[in-house]
Amino acid sequence: MGNFKGHALPGTLFLIVGLWWAGKFSFWYATRRNKGAGRLTSRATQRRLEVIEGSVILSFSMIGMLAEQFAVGGPRLHLYDYASQHWDQLMNWQHATMYLFFGLAGAVSLTVHATEAAPLALDRMMLGIAFFTEGFLFLYHLHGRTMLDVHVHQLLLYAIFGGALTAFLEVFHRGNVLLELLRATLCLLQGSWFWQIGFVLYPPSGLAEWDQKDHNNSMFITMCYCWHFAFALLTVTVVYCTVSWVVRARLKRTPPMEMGLLKTTDKEQESEDEI
């Protein structure tokens, strides 16, 4: 992660997951408000989507861990350099540990939704633990760095710990669309801010370098963080409105007789799930 690409990778992953959550939770809420939305609201379909989501998060986490370990200059699973008697590239190891906990969250989600071996709320609890671990690692990740470097990472912590708190609240308030969309917003904020950190600390060739000790840069980057947050809120709002409009438009085009058949099919499908 000590370069631009190392920040762009997790940033892209968080952006993808945040957009997915915004679309998924918006769709579920819109279909709950419109009971005739068809088979897409069945429990079996929702379970399949959760299994797919858990698989994707697990895959993304594995890619992140492998990239941190085996990319050019990575530690390649060597934790301690006995020749120099020092820890070997602990920054990469910390980032790999972050990916590890998100991988565990994906694995737990697969277990919860593909089997009956674990309680339903366990997926949200493990996701909250993954976010908390990410923030905990970054909190003790900044010793000896320049002022601007420390500041951009401290701002990132607000989004991380906010995501952890939201996920923990969902353990007790599952299905609350405000909490779900807030989690999606904070995930998007994380993703876009990882990209911003990459541009600030490791600007691509051709771009001017930032003065790491200039207080004005610190003031600007704080304001820039608020812009990122506003952009994340706007993005989730647009996704929510678009999904709601599509669901309502589909219901208007569905003939009443077909609507009744879809409702019957939903009830039969849900009965099979309960059995």
N, C-alpha and C positions, 0 to 999 in steps of 0.2 A: 504493500500500500504506500510505500515511500516514493511514489511518483504519480504523474497525472493519471495514467491508466489504472493504477491501483485504487484511485478514488472514483474513477468513472465506472468501474465494474460494479461495486456495491451500490453506487448511485443509480445505475440503470436497473439493477435488480429491485431496489426499493421502489423505484418509479413504476415498474411493471406490476409489482404486487399491490401497490397503492391504487393504481387504476383498476386492477381486477377487483379489489375489495369494494371500491366505490361503485362499480357497475353491478357486482353481485348483490350487495346489500340494498342498493336502490331497487333492483329488480324484485328481490324478495319482498320488500316493503310495499312496492306498487302492486304486486300480485296478491298480497294479504288484504290490501284495501279493495281489490277487485276480484272477488271470489271466482269469477268465471274466466280466469286467465288461461285455463287449459292445463294440459298435462305437465307443463313445465313447473308447476307449483307442487307436484307430488313429492312425497317424502323420499321416494326412491331416487328421483332426479336430484333432489337436494343432496342426498347422501353421495351420489356419484360425483357431483361437483366438488364436494368436500374432499373426497378421495383424490380427485385430480389435483386439487389445490395442494394437498399435503404432499403429493408426489412431486409437484413442480418445486415447492419450497425445499424439499429434501434434495432434489437434483441441483437447484441453484446453490445450496449450501455445500454440496460436494464439489461443485465446480470452483467455488470460492476457496475452499480448503486446499484443493489441489493446486490452484493458481498461486496461493501464498507459499506453498511448500516447494513446488517444482518449477515455478517460472524462473527465468534467468536471474541468478543471484539469490535464489531462495535457499533456505536452510536444508532442504531435502531430508527432513525428519531428524536432523542433528540438533539436539537441544543444547549440548555443552561442548565447547571446544577445549579438549584436554591439553592441546599444545600451548595455547595461550592462557589456559585456565580462566576462561570467561564464558558466560552464557552466549549462545550463538543466535544472533538475529531475533531477539525477543519480540521486536515489533511485529514481525511476520507471524510468530507464534501467538501473539495476542489476537491478531486479526483472524487467524485460523480458529482460535478458541471461540471467537464471536460467531463465526460460521457454524462451528460445531453445535452450539446451543440452538441456533435456528434449524439446523438439521434434526436435532432431537425433537424440536417442536413439530416439524413436518412428520417425523416418524410417529409421534404420539397421535397426531391428527389422523394419520392412516389407521392406526390401531383402534382409535375411538370410532371411526366412521365405517371401517371395513369389517370390524368384528364387534362382538358384544363383551369384550374382555375388560373394558375400562369405562368409567363414568363419563357422561357427555361433557361435563364442565372441565375435564382434565385438559382438553385441547387449548382452551382459553388460558388456563393457569400456566401451562407450559410455554405458551406464546408470551405471556407476561414475564415469565422467568427469563426467556431469551432476550427480550428487550432490556430487562433490568441488568442482565449480565453484560450486554453490549455497553450500556451506560457505565456500569461499574468498571469495566476494563478501560474505557476512554477517560474516566475520571482520574485514573492513576497512570495516564499515558502521556502526560504533558510536562514532566519534570525537565527543567533545563532548556526549555524551548523559548523562542522569541515571543514578544508580546502579542503580535498579530496571530501567530501560530496557535498560541494558547487560547486566544479569544475566539477564533473561528471554531475551535473544537468545544469550547465551553458553550457556545450557542447551540451546537449540535446536541448537547446533552439535554436541553429543554425538550426537543422533539423526541429524543430517545426515552427519557423518563416519563414524558407525557404518554407515549405509546404503551409503556409498561403499566402505568396507572390505569389507563383505559381498558387494557386487556384484563387486568385483575378485577376491575369493576364488572366486566362482562361475565365473569364467573358467577356472579350473583344476580346480574340483570341481563341474562342472555336474550337476544332478540331486540334489545333497545336500539332502534335505528340511529338515534343521536350518538350513542357511544360508538356504534359500528362505523358511522361516517366520520366521526372524529378520529378514530384509529386510522382510517384510510387517509384522512387529511394529514395527520402527523407522519405517516409513512411516506407520502408524497413529499412532504417538507424535508424529511431525511434524505430522500433520493436527490432532490434538486440541490440540497445544501452540500452533499458529498461532491457533486459536480463543481459547486462554487469553491469549495476548499481546494479542489484540484487546480482550478484556475488561479487562486490566490497564492498557493504555496509552490505549485509546479506549473507555471504558465507554459503552454505549448510554444514551440519555437516561433519567433516572430512577434510575440506579445511581450509588452514591457513587464519587467519584474516589479513586484510590490515592495515598498519599503516596509520591512517587518517591524520597524521601531517607530513609525510615524503614527502619532495619536489620531490624526485626521483620518487615516485609513481605518483605524479601529472604530471611529464614529460612523464612517460610511458603511462599514461592513455590518454594523448593528442595524442601521436603517435598511440595508440590503436584505438582511434576514427577515425583517418585517415584510418586505416586498415578496419574498419567497413564500412566506406564510399566507399572504393575501392571494398569491397565485394558486397555492394549493387549495385554499377555500373556494376560489372561483372555479377551479377545475372540477372539484367534487360537486359543486352546485350545478355546473353545466351537465355533468354526467347524470346526476339525479334527475334534472328536468328532462333531459333527452330520453332516459329510460322510461320515466313516467309517461311521457308523451307517446312513446312507441307502444307501451302496454295499452293505453287508452285507445289509441288508433286501431290496434289489433282487435280490441273488444268491439269497437263500433263496426268493424268489417265482418265480424263473426255472426252468422245468422242465429236467431234465438234457438232453433231446433238443434243446431250443431253445438251451441253453448250447453244445452241440457245434456247432450251425449258426453261432452267433455267433462262435465261435473260428475256424471255417473262413473265415468272411467277413473276419475281422480279418487272417488270414494272406494272403488274396488281395489285400486292400487294401494291406497293407504291401509285398507283392511288386510291386504296381503303382507304389507310391511309389519303391521302389528302382530300378525301370526308368526 
